[in-house]
Amino acid sequence: MAATTDHDEQTADASVSPSQDARPRGTTGKLATAVSVFGELLITAGLVLGLFVAYSLWWTNVVADREADKQGDEVRDHWADADTGPAAFDTKDGIGFLHVPAMKNGEVLVKKGTSSKVLNDGVAGYYTDPIKSALPQAKSGNFTLAAHRDGHGAKFHNIDKLRKGDPIVFETKNEWYVYKVYDTLPETSKYNVEVLSPIPKESGKRKAGRYITLTTCTPVFTSEYRYIVWGELVRVEKVDSERTVPKELR
């Protein structure tokens, strides 16, 4: 029999004694599993959030633009019908088209109302409450409009690009209404209804006139405040047989 040494005994004892590393390895394994599961959950949550953002900021725009184009074509077809006579303003189909070159958003169909059901179709809407909007042909008053700034067509996304003197043109079947921006309010409470008043005193006006007010949410991707743009009518042009656009849109 071979002789054993103290070193050999210690080695043998170490190999057969209850491992002090067994529990830590088991704990470490559970921790690693938990971390792995948590990581997978984070990745899944990130993917879901990414899909939601893509839906909110891209796909809703695609769907809304398609619907707005369809509705706009229907309005123009209605105008082209020789039997319709003068187009009524207060209709469910749309009263005309807003053109704002500085926003680079093409023509925007304007319909009655500012509910999500209306605006989610990629259009602008004129207010019926809390202060009823005047319509452009009125001798005085404030033509007040709202549209989404992000998602659902985002027709007023670039409202912050408007500056004093910029044109805002509203097109109806028989007239072009040409306004010029005279003031903006980059941020105000969403409960501030005074911006919609027939005489928008917050913009500095004190006398009755023919005004237009554009409103939307701000900052972008939130609805905490409202961004306001005010314009004043400078002239009305009759629509000719070729529907020649005003010089501001050329």
C-alpha positions in Angstrom: 0.0 0.0 0.0 1.3 3.4 -0.9 2.0 5.8 1.8 -0.2 8.8 2.2 0.8 12.3 3.1 -1.0 15.1 4.8 -1.4 16.8 1.4 -3.0 13.7 -0.1 -5.4 13.4 2.8 -6.4 17.1 2.5 -7.0 16.6 -1.2 -9.0 13.5 -0.6 -11.0 15.2 2.1 -11.7 18.1 -0.3 -13.0 15.8 -3.0 -15.5 14.0 -0.8 -16.5 16.7 1.6 -19.8 18.5 1.1 -19.1 21.2 -1.5 -19.3 24.7 -0.2 -19.7 25.8 -3.9 -22.9 23.7 -4.5 -25.3 26.2 -3.0 -23.7 29.2 -4.7 -23.8 27.5 -8.0 -27.5 26.7 -7.6 -28.2 30.3 -6.5 -26.2 31.7 -9.4 -28.1 29.4 -11.8 -31.5 30.7 -10.6 -30.3 34.3 -10.7 -29.0 33.8 -14.3 -32.4 32.3 -15.3 -34.3 35.2 -13.7 -32.1 37.7 -15.4 -32.5 35.9 -18.7 -36.3 35.9 -18.4 -36.4 39.5 -17.3 -34.2 40.4 -20.3 -36.6 38.6 -22.7 -39.5 40.4 -21.1 -37.8 43.7 -21.7 -37.1 42.8 -25.3 -40.7 41.8 -25.8 -42.0 45.0 -24.1 -39.6 47.0 -26.4 -40.9 45.3 -29.5 -44.5 45.9 -28.4 -43.8 49.5 -27.6 -42.0 49.9 -31.0 -44.9 48.5 -32.8 -47.3 50.7 -30.9 -45.2 53.8 -31.8 -45.0 52.7 -35.5 -48.8 52.3 -35.5 -49.5 55.6 -33.8 -47.0 57.7 -35.8 -46.9 56.0 -39.1 -49.7 53.6 -39.9 -52.5 56.0 -38.6 -51.1 58.6 -40.9 -51.3 56.2 -43.9 -54.9 55.2 -43.1 -55.9 58.8 -42.4 -54.4 60.2 -45.6 -56.1 57.6 -47.7 -59.5 58.4 -46.1 -58.9 62.1 -46.4 -58.0 61.8 -50.1 -61.2 59.7 -50.6 -63.4 62.3 -48.9 -61.7 65.2 -50.6 -62.3 63.6 -54.0 -65.9 63.2 -53.1 -66.2 66.9 -52.3 -64.6 67.9 -55.5 -66.8 65.6 -57.5 -69.8 67.2 -55.8 -68.5 70.6 -56.7 -68.1 69.5 -60.3 -71.7 68.4 -60.6 -73.4 71.1 -62.5 -76.7 70.3 -60.8 -75.6 71.0 -57.3 -75.6 74.8 -57.5 -73.6 76.7 -54.9 -72.0 74.4 -52.4 -73.3 74.7 -48.8 -70.8 75.3 -46.1 -72.3 73.4 -43.2 -72.3 69.9 -44.6 -71.1 66.6 -43.3 -69.0 66.0 -46.4 -66.7 69.0 -46.0 -66.9 72.7 -46.6 -63.7 73.3 -48.5 -59.9 73.0 -48.4 -57.2 74.7 -46.3 -53.9 75.5 -48.0 -51.0 76.6 -45.9 -47.7 76.7 -47.9 -45.5 77.1 -44.8 -46.8 73.8 -43.4 -46.0 71.9 -46.6 -49.0 69.6 -46.1 -50.9 70.0 -49.3 -54.6 70.7 -49.2 -56.5 69.8 -46.1 -60.2 69.0 -46.2 -62.2 71.0 -43.6 -65.2 69.4 -42.0 -67.7 70.3 -39.3 -66.6 69.4 -35.7 -63.4 68.8 -33.8 -64.1 65.5 -32.2 -61.5 62.6 -32.6 -64.0 60.8 -34.8 -63.8 63.7 -37.3 -60.1 64.6 -37.0 -58.8 61.0 -37.1 -59.8 60.9 -40.7 -56.8 63.2 -41.5 -58.9 66.4 -41.9 -59.2 69.7 -40.1 -62.4 70.6 -38.3 -64.1 73.8 -37.4 -65.3 74.3 -33.9 -69.0 74.0 -32.9 -68.2 74.3 -29.2 -67.3 75.7 -26.7 -67.4 78.7 -29.0 -69.0 78.3 -32.3 -66.8 79.1 -35.3 -67.8 81.7 -37.8 -67.6 80.6 -41.4 -65.5 82.4 -44.0 -68.4 84.1 -45.8 -69.6 85.8 -42.6 -69.2 89.5 -42.5 -67.3 89.2 -39.3 -66.1 86.5 -36.9 -63.4 84.0 -36.3 -63.1 80.9 -38.5 -61.6 78.5 -35.9 -60.0 75.2 -36.9 -58.3 72.2 -35.3 -56.3 69.3 -36.6 -53.9 66.7 -35.3 -50.2 67.5 -34.9 -49.0 63.9 -34.8 -50.7 60.7 -36.0 -53.9 60.4 -37.9 -52.6 62.5 -40.8 -50.8 65.1 -38.6 -52.1 67.9 -40.8 -50.9 70.6 -38.4 -47.6 69.0 -37.6 -45.6 71.9 -39.0 -47.7 74.7 -37.5 -44.6 76.1 -35.7 -43.2 76.9 -39.2 -45.8 79.7 -39.7 -44.5 83.3 -39.3 -46.2 86.7 -39.4 -47.1 87.6 -43.0 -47.4 83.9 -44.2 -50.6 83.2 -46.2 -53.4 80.9 -45.2 -55.8 80.2 -48.0 -59.2 78.6 -47.7 -60.8 77.2 -50.9 -64.5 76.7 -51.4 -66.5 75.9 -54.5 -66.9 79.5 -55.6 -64.3 81.6 -53.6 -60.7 81.7 -52.4 -60.4 83.3 -49.0 -56.8 84.7 -48.5 -55.7 85.3 -44.9 -52.3 86.5 -43.6 -50.8 85.4 -40.3 -50.5 88.3 -37.9 -49.7 86.6 -34.5 -48.9 83.2 -32.9 -49.1 81.8 -29.4 -46.7 78.9 -29.1 -48.2 77.6 -25.9 -51.4 78.0 -23.9 -53.6 76.0 -21.7 -55.9 73.5 -23.5 -58.7 75.1 -21.4 -58.1 78.6 -22.8 -61.1 79.0 -25.0 -60.6 82.8 -25.4 -58.3 82.1 -28.3 -61.5 81.1 -30.2 -63.4 84.3 -29.5 -65.1 86.1 -32.4 -62.7 89.0 -31.6 -59.4 87.2 -30.5 -58.3 89.8 -28.0 -55.4 87.6 -26.8 -53.9 88.2 -30.2 -54.2 92.0 -29.8 -57.4 92.6 -31.7 -60.0 94.8 -30.3 -62.5 95.3 -33.2 -64.7 92.9 -35.1 -63.1 91.6 -38.3 -62.7 88.4 -40.4 -60.2 86.2 -38.7 -59.0 82.7 -38.9 -57.5 80.7 -36.0 -55.5 77.4 -36.3 -55.2 75.3 -33.2 -53.4 72.0 -32.4 -51.6 70.2 -29.5 -48.1 71.0 -28.3 -45.4 69.9 -27.6 -45.3 67.4 -30.4 -46.4 63.9 -29.4 -48.3 65.3 -26.4 -51.7 67.0 -25.8 -50.8 69.0 -22.7 -51.0 72.5 -24.3 -52.2 74.2 -27.4 -50.4 76.0 -30.2 -52.3 78.9 -31.8 -51.9 80.8 -35.0 -54.1 83.8 -35.9 -54.7 85.2 -39.3 -56.8 88.0 -40.8 -58.6 88.1 -44.1 -57.0 90.3 -46.7 -59.1 89.5 -49.8 -61.6 87.2 -51.4 -61.2 86.0 -55.0 -63.8 84.4 -57.2 -63.0 81.0 -58.5 -62.7 81.1 -62.3 -63.5 78.3 -64.7 -59.9 77.0 -64.5 -59.8 77.1 -60.7 -56.7 79.3 -61.0 -55.0 79.4 -57.6 -54.2 82.7 -55.9 -50.7 84.0 -56.3 -49.9 82.9 -52.7 -50.2 79.3 -53.8 -48.2 79.5 -57.0 
